[in-house]
Amino acid sequence: MYVVVQHKILNLETALSRGQALIDGTGAPEGTRVLQCYPHVDGSAVTCLWASEVDVGVCHLKVSDAGSP
């Protein structure tokens, strides 16, 4: 299953480094991984494409230290 998530950015540098770590396979919730991240031009948000091995339905996913709430 693919999931698209839009994260509000509070700290762009932190968010971008955390996003790269997630793409590299570090820190994603079990059974999920980030495939790609698309930062908005103004740096206010990032949209990420996640893949999940399980049906996550509708949920709230919070990744610690992602630079977003």
TITITI-252483 format. One record per residue (C-alpha): y, z, x; residue number from 1. Coordinates in pm, whole numbers, plus 50000, padded with zeros to 5 digits. Layout:
# TITITI-252483
<tigu><Y>Y</Y><Z>Z</Z><X>X</X><i>NUM</i></tigu>
...
This chain:
# TITITI-252483
<tigu><Y>50000</Y><Z>50000</Z><X>50000</X><i>1</i></tigu>
<tigu><Y>50350</Y><Z>49922</Z><X>50122</X><i>2</i></tigu>
<tigu><Y>50642</Y><Z>50155</Z><X>50050</X><i>3</i></tigu>
<tigu><Y>51012</Y><Z>50082</Z><X>50106</X><i>4</i></tigu>
<tigu><Y>51234</Y><Z>50384</Z><X>50168</X><i>5</i></tigu>
<tigu><Y>51610</Y><Z>50395</Z><X>50209</X><i>6</i></tigu>
<tigu><Y>51734</Y><Z>50684</Z><X>50423</X><i>7</i></tigu>
<tigu><Y>52096</Y><Z>50801</Z><X>50431</X><i>8</i></tigu>
<tigu><Y>52202</Y><Z>50840</Z><X>50795</X><i>9</i></tigu>
<tigu><Y>52379</Y><Z>51155</Z><X>50912</X><i>10</i></tigu>
<tigu><Y>52335</Y><Z>51094</Z><X>51287</X><i>11</i></tigu>
<tigu><Y>52277</Y><Z>50730</Z><X>51382</X><i>12</i></tigu>
<tigu><Y>52152</Y><Z>50797</Z><X>51737</X><i>13</i></tigu>
<tigu><Y>51896</Y><Z>51051</Z><X>51615</X><i>14</i></tigu>
<tigu><Y>51786</Y><Z>50828</Z><X>51328</X><i>15</i></tigu>
<tigu><Y>51730</Y><Z>50524</Z><X>51549</X><i>16</i></tigu>
<tigu><Y>51531</Y><Z>50714</Z><X>51811</X><i>17</i></tigu>
<tigu><Y>51325</Y><Z>50887</Z><X>51540</X><i>18</i></tigu>
<tigu><Y>51264</Y><Z>50552</Z><X>51370</X><i>19</i></tigu>
<tigu><Y>51137</Y><Z>50404</Z><X>51696</X><i>20</i></tigu>
<tigu><Y>50905</Y><Z>50704</Z><X>51746</X><i>21</i></tigu>
<tigu><Y>50766</Y><Z>50651</Z><X>51395</X><i>22</i></tigu>
<tigu><Y>50710</Y><Z>50282</Z><X>51464</X><i>23</i></tigu>
<tigu><Y>50530</Y><Z>50382</Z><X>51785</X><i>24</i></tigu>
<tigu><Y>50303</Y><Z>50609</Z><X>51578</X><i>25</i></tigu>
<tigu><Y>50452</Y><Z>50950</Z><X>51653</X><i>26</i></tigu>
<tigu><Y>50526</Y><Z>51194</Z><X>51371</X><i>27</i></tigu>
<tigu><Y>50442</Y><Z>50995</Z><X>51059</X><i>28</i></tigu>
<tigu><Y>50257</Y><Z>51180</Z><X>50783</X><i>29</i></tigu>
<tigu><Y>49878</Y><Z>51139</Z><X>50796</X><i>30</i></tigu>
<tigu><Y>49763</Y><Z>50809</Z><X>50651</X><i>31</i></tigu>
<tigu><Y>50106</Y><Z>50645</Z><X>50684</X><i>32</i></tigu>
<tigu><Y>50294</Y><Z>50448</Z><X>50946</X><i>33</i></tigu>
<tigu><Y>50630</Y><Z>50278</Z><X>50975</X><i>34</i></tigu>
<tigu><Y>50609</Y><Z>49903</Z><X>51019</X><i>35</i></tigu>
<tigu><Y>50979</Y><Z>49818</Z><X>51051</X><i>36</i></tigu>
<tigu><Y>51325</Y><Z>49973</Z><X>51009</X><i>37</i></tigu>
<tigu><Y>51635</Y><Z>49783</Z><X>50904</X><i>38</i></tigu>
<tigu><Y>51961</Y><Z>49969</Z><X>50983</X><i>39</i></tigu>
<tigu><Y>52257</Y><Z>49883</Z><X>50763</X><i>40</i></tigu>
<tigu><Y>52542</Y><Z>49708</Z><X>50946</X><i>41</i></tigu>
<tigu><Y>52781</Y><Z>50002</Z><X>50897</X><i>42</i></tigu>
<tigu><Y>52525</Y><Z>50259</Z><X>51021</X><i>43</i></tigu>
<tigu><Y>52533</Y><Z>50457</Z><X>50696</X><i>44</i></tigu>
<tigu><Y>52168</Y><Z>50404</Z><X>50605</X><i>45</i></tigu>
<tigu><Y>51841</Y><Z>50252</Z><X>50718</X><i>46</i></tigu>
<tigu><Y>51572</Y><Z>50090</Z><X>50507</X><i>47</i></tigu>
<tigu><Y>51217</Y><Z>50135</Z><X>50635</X><i>48</i></tigu>
<tigu><Y>50895</Y><Z>49958</Z><X>50548</X><i>49</i></tigu>
<tigu><Y>50599</Y><Z>50199</Z><X>50550</X><i>50</i></tigu>
<tigu><Y>50228</Y><Z>50129</Z><X>50514</X><i>51</i></tigu>
<tigu><Y>49999</Y><Z>50386</Z><X>50355</X><i>52</i></tigu>
<tigu><Y>49621</Y><Z>50404</Z><X>50349</X><i>53</i></tigu>
<tigu><Y>49635</Y><Z>50589</Z><X>50016</X><i>54</i></tigu>
<tigu><Y>49814</Y><Z>50535</Z><X>49687</X><i>55</i></tigu>
<tigu><Y>50117</Y><Z>50760</Z><X>49725</X><i>56</i></tigu>
<tigu><Y>50254</Y><Z>50688</Z><X>49378</X><i>57</i></tigu>
<tigu><Y>50614</Y><Z>50797</Z><X>49340</X><i>58</i></tigu>
<tigu><Y>50695</Y><Z>51070</Z><X>49588</X><i>59</i></tigu>
<tigu><Y>50970</Y><Z>51213</Z><X>49803</X><i>60</i></tigu>
<tigu><Y>50894</Y><Z>51173</Z><X>50172</X><i>61</i></tigu>
<tigu><Y>51105</Y><Z>51376</Z><X>50412</X><i>62</i></tigu>
<tigu><Y>51063</Y><Z>51320</Z><X>50783</X><i>63</i></tigu>
<tigu><Y>51201</Y><Z>51606</Z><X>50992</X><i>64</i></tigu>
<tigu><Y>51475</Y><Z>51527</Z><X>51240</X><i>65</i></tigu>
<tigu><Y>51512</Y><Z>51173</Z><X>51111</X><i>66</i></tigu>
<tigu><Y>51890</Y><Z>51193</Z><X>51104</X><i>67</i></tigu>
<tigu><Y>51877</Y><Z>51187</Z><X>50726</X><i>68</i></tigu>
<tigu><Y>51830</Y><Z>51445</Z><X>50450</X><i>69</i></tigu>
